């Protein structure tokens, strides 16, 4: 039985070494970037968000080393890119107990907030309650957690949701692994969602709630999917990229010389997006 308090993908967390430079990079790719947010001293991190509907992308950087951000710092010691994926939590306290009952001792729930400058210049707060699956449970090398939004109006701000590149929503999170079926089965157990085989031999795990799918495949399979895109900097195991539904004409115009056409997608190579392959598709 699927988890009742955890629905599909909420956002993808892209870890970056230079937060402000990353925001400038993604802005040049045609994304509307939120004002910079700063988390608590306990978290020691800051972020920029790229708001889509019903999900988003978070650019996350470490501002000060803390025990909480030790896993993120360990990731950054190796590379930039998608380090974890958040699910939407209906109720984080109940969701934490659901995964505990399935044998995964939760971390949290934890309440935190960050200040938000609203379009009218007033200061508000974005408030969250999150819980994590155990750090060691990382299918495809990606940590997962769930996020309950207590103030959605300070996160999904209409002025931030229109993008020059036509980006609308996440369709897929791409994860490479030497044994895709094994990694997909691991995630399936963690979220109680059945995996299915993709047309190209990949393994797909729906995240639920009509949200984006997880797609597990080998790096060679990823290369066959996007033959024109240089993928050398990607790892053999880990999150590789995001498939984004968009207005393709707008994406092509906004990306300009950065765009690489591959099949029916307009792509940004991972070397140009902080270790993250971006594949824009129609929709």
C-alpha positions in Angstrom: 0.0 0.0 0.0 1.5 3.4 -1.0 2.4 5.9 1.6 -0.6 8.0 2.5 1.2 11.1 3.7 3.9 11.3 1.0 3.0 12.1 -2.5 5.1 12.7 -5.6 8.3 14.7 -6.2 8.2 18.1 -4.7 11.6 19.4 -5.8 15.1 18.5 -6.9 18.1 19.8 -4.9 21.1 20.7 -7.0 24.2 21.2 -4.8 26.5 23.9 -6.0 29.8 25.2 -4.7 29.3 28.9 -5.5 25.6 29.7 -4.8 25.5 33.2 -6.4 27.4 32.1 -9.5 25.1 29.2 -9.9 22.1 31.5 -9.7 23.6 33.7 -12.4 24.3 30.6 -14.6 20.7 29.3 -14.4 19.4 32.8 -15.0 21.3 32.9 -18.3 19.6 29.6 -19.1 16.3 31.4 -19.1 15.0 30.5 -15.6 13.5 33.1 -13.3 15.4 32.9 -10.1 14.0 33.7 -6.6 15.7 36.1 -4.3 18.4 34.3 -2.2 17.2 32.5 0.9 19.3 31.8 4.0 18.5 28.9 6.3 19.1 28.6 10.0 22.5 28.5 11.6 21.9 24.8 12.4 21.4 24.1 8.6 24.3 26.4 7.5 23.0 26.6 4.0 21.4 29.1 1.5 19.4 28.6 -1.6 17.8 30.0 -4.7 14.6 28.4 -6.1 13.3 28.0 -9.6 9.5 27.6 -9.2 7.6 25.4 -11.6 4.1 24.0 -11.3 3.5 21.8 -9.2 7.2 21.3 -8.4 10.5 23.2 -8.4 14.3 23.1 -8.6 16.4 24.3 -5.6 20.0 25.5 -6.0 21.5 24.8 -2.6 24.9 25.9 -1.3 26.8 25.5 2.0 27.4 28.8 3.8 28.9 27.4 7.0 29.9 23.8 7.9 27.6 22.2 10.3 26.8 18.6 11.4 23.5 18.9 9.5 25.1 19.7 6.1 28.0 17.2 6.4 26.4 14.8 3.8 26.0 17.7 1.4 29.6 18.8 1.9 30.8 15.2 1.3 28.9 15.3 -2.0 30.4 18.6 -3.0 33.9 17.2 -2.3 33.2 14.9 -5.3 31.0 17.0 -7.7 28.1 19.4 -8.2 24.7 18.2 -9.2 21.5 16.7 -7.9 22.2 15.5 -4.4 18.7 14.7 -3.1 15.1 14.7 -4.1 12.2 15.9 -2.0 8.7 14.5 -1.9 5.7 16.5 -1.0 4.5 15.6 2.5 0.9 16.0 3.5 1.8 15.6 7.1 5.4 15.1 8.0 4.8 13.7 11.5 2.4 11.1 10.1 4.7 10.4 7.1 7.7 9.8 9.4 5.7 7.2 11.3 4.6 5.6 8.1 8.2 5.0 7.0 9.2 3.9 10.5 6.5 1.2 10.3 8.2 0.0 7.1 11.6 -0.3 8.8 13.1 3.1 7.9 13.9 5.1 11.1 13.1 8.7 10.1 15.3 11.7 10.7 12.9 14.3 12.0 10.4 15.7 11.5 12.2 19.0 11.7 10.6 22.5 11.5 12.5 25.3 9.9 11.9 28.5 8.0 13.7 31.1 5.9 12.9 34.8 5.2 11.3 35.6 1.9 11.1 39.0 0.3 7.7 39.2 -1.4 7.1 41.0 -4.7 5.8 44.1 -2.9 9.0 44.3 -0.9 7.5 43.1 2.4 9.4 40.4 4.4 7.6 37.1 5.0 8.7 33.6 5.9 8.7 30.3 4.1 7.9 27.6 6.7 8.5 23.9 6.3 8.4 20.6 8.3 10.6 17.9 6.8 11.7 14.4 7.5 14.3 12.2 5.9 14.8 8.5 5.2 18.0 7.2 6.7 21.1 8.8 5.1 22.4 5.3 4.2 19.2 4.6 2.2 20.2 6.4 -1.0 18.9 4.5 -4.2 21.1 5.4 -7.1 23.2 7.4 -4.7 20.5 10.0 -4.1 19.1 10.8 -0.7 15.3 11.3 -0.4 13.3 13.3 2.1 9.8 14.7 2.4 8.8 18.4 2.7 5.5 19.7 4.2 4.9 23.3 3.0 3.2 25.3 5.8 3.2 28.5 3.8 2.9 27.6 0.1 2.0 31.3 -0.7 5.6 32.4 0.2 7.1 29.7 -2.0 4.9 29.4 -5.1 4.9 33.1 -5.9 3.3 33.8 -9.3 5.9 36.3 -10.3 8.6 33.6 -10.0 6.7 30.9 -12.0 7.1 32.3 -15.6 10.4 31.5 -17.3 11.9 32.8 -20.5 12.9 29.2 -21.5 9.2 28.1 -21.3 9.9 25.7 -18.4 6.6 24.4 -16.9 7.2 21.3 -14.7 9.5 18.3 -14.0 8.7 15.2 -16.0 11.6 12.9 -15.0 14.5 12.7 -12.7 17.3 10.7 -14.5 19.6 8.5 -12.4 22.5 6.5 -13.7 23.6 3.2 -12.1 25.5 0.1 -13.1 22.4 -2.0 -12.0 19.4 0.2 -12.7 16.8 -2.6 -11.8 18.4 -3.1 -8.4 18.5 0.6 -7.6 14.9 1.1 -8.8 13.8 -1.8 -6.6 15.4 -0.2 -3.6 13.5 3.0 -4.2 10.3 1.1 -4.8 10.5 -0.5 -1.4 11.2 2.9 0.2 8.1 4.6 -1.2 5.8 1.7 -1.9 5.5 2.3 -5.6 5.9 -0.4 -8.3 8.6 -0.1 -10.9 8.1 -0.7 -14.6 10.4 -1.3 -17.5 10.9 1.7 -19.9 10.9 1.4 -23.7 14.7 1.7 -23.9 15.5 -0.8 -21.1 15.4 1.8 -18.4 13.5 1.2 -15.2 10.8 3.7 -14.2 9.5 4.3 -10.6 6.5 6.6 -10.5 6.8 9.1 -7.6 3.0 9.4 -7.1 0.4 12.1 -7.3 0.9 12.6 -11.1 4.3 14.1 -10.4 7.6 13.4 -12.2 9.0 9.8 -12.5 12.3 8.5 -11.4 14.1 6.9 -14.4 17.0 4.5 -13.7 19.4 3.6 -16.5 23.1 3.0 -17.1 25.3 5.8 -18.2 25.6 4.0 -21.6 21.8 4.0 -21.9 21.7 7.7 -21.1 24.3 8.3 -23.8 22.1 6.5 -26.3 19.2 8.6 -25.2 21.1 11.9 -25.7 23.8 11.0 -28.3 24.7 14.6 -29.1 25.2 15.7 -25.5 28.6 15.4 -23.8 28.1 13.5 -20.6 31.6 12.7 -19.5 31.5 14.7 -16.3 28.5 12.6 -15.0 29.2 9.8 -12.5 28.6 6.1 -13.1 26.1 6.2 -10.2 24.1 9.2 -9.1 21.4 11.6 -10.3 22.3 12.8 -13.8 19.6 15.2 -14.9 16.1 16.5 -15.2 13.6 16.2 -18.0 11.5 19.4 -18.0 8.2 20.0 -19.8 8.4 23.3 -21.6 7.5 25.4 -24.6 10.2 24.2 -26.9 10.3 27.3 -29.1 10.8 29.4 -26.0 13.5 27.1 -24.7 15.4 27.1 -28.0 15.3 30.9 -28.2 16.3 31.4 -24.6 19.1 28.9 -24.6 20.7 30.1 -27.8 24.1 28.6 -28.5 23.9 26.6 -25.2 21.1 24.4 -26.7 22.0 21.0 -28.0 19.3 19.3 -30.0 19.1 15.5 -29.2 16.2 13.6 -30.5 13.0 15.4 -29.6 14.7 17.2 -26.7 16.6 20.5 -26.4 19.3 19.9 -23.9 21.8 21.8 -21.8 25.0 19.7 -21.2 25.7 19.0 -17.5 29.0 20.9 -17.7 27.0 24.1 -18.3 24.4 23.5 -15.5 26.3 22.6 -12.4 26.6 19.0 -13.2 23.0 18.5 -14.2 21.8 17.5 -17.6 18.7 19.5 -18.5 16.4 18.1 -21.2 13.5 20.2 -22.3 10.6 18.4 -23.9 7.3 19.6 -25.3 4.4 19.7 -23.0 
